[in-house]
Amino acid sequence: MDNELTAALAGVRDAFARYPRRAVLDGCPHCRGSVVADEHDLFSLTIGLGSTVGDRDDVKALLPVLLESLVVSADLDPDTVLGKLPYQEWRTWPRVEQEAIDAYLDAVWRSLLADHPARLGSFTDPATFLDAAGAAGERTERFLAVWDATPTPSADRHLAEAVSSLNFARPKPGVLGDWLRRDTVRDRLHYALERDHDAPWADALARAYDLLGA
């Protein structure tokens, strides 16, 4: 885990430290009743957290451990965890809490692009992260601008992988698909291929470059 991500996680812990973790969470009286937190693994607890189990303060209390777990293990589903945020109207929370989550998302994204293959827990590739960030209510363009500004070998390998996984027959490719189809992406792959022509991943760069030119 790099320094930026370590600092971002510390920021999340600090921002939400005033919300105590309760041993017993209130549950929906019609479907499950009270829930003893320690008797449930994090994955099963997140399914109903903030809806049928616990309230907004419980979500905030558990958020530091949930966000850390996303980057150190594959035990949680990123869409499920980050999808809690819009439901809890996180853009109405105190500024320090919003900024802590923003810093976390930015740090995770940069850390993911800095390594190939990705070694970041549940975030296995850029598409996984972008889907989860979308579930949090964030615009994809915010993160694609960072990818544009990160012309490193690892980020380029992620780029080639993303292009190779595109369904070029899809009539409405979405924000990511449109972004990947740009001439600037093909030009970037061409430059990466020239730079890394002797690297083991050169064939992957060439394949992606050719796909965009087809």
BELPEVEN-V360047 format. One record per residue. RES is the residue in one letter. PHI is phi in whole degrees, -180 to 180 (999 if undefined). Layout:
((RES,PHI) (RES,PHI))
This chain:
((M,999) (D,-78) (N,-64) (E,-63) (L,-70) (T,-60) (A,-66) (A,-65) (L,-66) (A,-63) (G,-64) (V,-64) (R,-60) (D,-65) (A,-66) (F,-111) (A,-65) (R,-81) (Y,-103) (P,-72) (R,-82) (R,-89) (A,-71) (V,-124) (L,-102) (D,-70) (G,-115) (C,-58) (P,-66) (H,-90) (C,-125) (R,-150) (G,72) (S,-65) (V,-123) (V,-83) (A,-58) (D,-69) (E,-89) (H,-123) (D,-72) (L,-59) (F,-62) (S,-67) (L,-69) (T,-70) (I,-57) (G,-106) (L,-60) (G,87) (S,-123) (T,-93) (V,-134) (G,74) (D,-123) (R,-60) (D,-64) (D,-69) (V,-60) (K,-65) (A,-65) (L,-90) (L,-57) (P,-57) (V,-72) (L,-68) (L,-67) (E,-68) (S,-60) (L,-60) (V,-101) (V,-116) (S,-150) (A,-109) (D,-80) (L,-116) (D,-95) (P,-57) (D,-63) (T,-67) (V,-68) (L,-71) (G,-68) (K,-68) (L,-64) (P,-62) (Y,-60) (Q,-95) (E,54) (W,-66) (R,-77) (T,-104) (W,-72) (P,-52) (R,-56) (V,-62) (E,-73) (Q,-62) (E,-65) (A,-65) (I,-70) (D,-59) (A,-63) (Y,-64) (L,-60) (D,-63) (A,-69) (V,-62) (W,-62) (R,-67) (S,-66) (L,-64) (L,-68) (A,-79) (D,-140) (H,-139) (P,-69) (A,-64) (R,-126) (L,-138) (G,59) (S,-79) (F,-90) (T,-86) (D,-164) (P,-57) (A,-62) (T,-61) (F,-65) (L,-63) (D,-64) (A,-68) (A,-63) (G,-64) (A,-64) (A,-80) (G,94) (E,-92) (R,-77) (T,-59) (E,-57) (R,-57) (F,-90) (L,-65) (A,-63) (V,-69) (W,-62) (D,-58) (A,-93) (T,-126) (P,-85) (T,-100) (P,-55) (S,-67) (A,-65) (D,-68) (R,-67) (H,-62) (L,-63) (A,-61) (E,-64) (A,-66) (V,-63) (S,-66) (S,-93) (L,-68) (N,-95) (F,-71) (A,-88) (R,-72) (P,-68) (K,-122) (P,-74) (G,87) (V,-62) (L,-64) (G,-61) (D,-63) (W,-64) (L,-70) (R,-83) (R,-68) (D,-61) (T,-65) (V,-70) (R,-64) (D,-62) (R,-65) (L,-65) (H,-64) (Y,-63) (A,-62) (L,-66) (E,-65) (R,-70) (D,-112) (H,-61) (D,-97) (A,-80) (P,-60) (W,-96) (A,-61) (D,-62) (A,-66) (L,-64) (A,-65) (R,-64) (A,-65) (Y,-60) (D,-67) (L,-62) (L,-74) (G,-97) (A,-73))
